[in-house]
Amino acid sequence: MILSVPDMSCGHCAAAVEAALTRADPAARVAVTVDLPARRVSVEGLTEAAAVAALAAAGFPAARV
């Protein structure tokens, strides 16, 4: 799934987003690809609800594209 993360604006933000998603479910094999210029994240291995909740908890509201 691809999520829009409009508040992601720098490398530190991208690292925080990736970390939040990979920690969301330690038992899952989560794959994250960050496209910083587009402010989008590709996520596999999590449900949409889990990914959006993890990002919201990290301070990065997100929505599915």
C-alpha positions, -999 to +999 in steps of 0.1 A: +000+000+000+011+036-006+006+062+021+008+099+018+027+115+047+025+152+041+045+162+072+075+142+062+100+169+050+136+158+057+158+128+061+153+127+099+115+126+093+119+098+067+140+078+092+114+083+120+086+072+096+106+041+086+114+032+122+078+037+134+065+014+107+091-013+112+084-013+150+047-014+146+045-052+146+078-068+157+065-103+146+057-091+110+081-088+081+075-052+073+090-037+041+091+001+039+102+023+010+103+060+015+099+085-013+108+117+004+103+142-025+068+128-031+062+125+007+049+090+002+057+057+018+052+022+004+044-003+031+041-041+030+035-065+059+011-043+079-026-036+076-036-001+066-050+006+101-018-006+118+004+015+095-017+047+099-019+042+137+019+037+140+026+069+119+000+089+139+016+078+171+050+090+158+035+124+149+031+118+111-006+117+101-010+096+069-036+086+045-038+059+018-032+071-017 
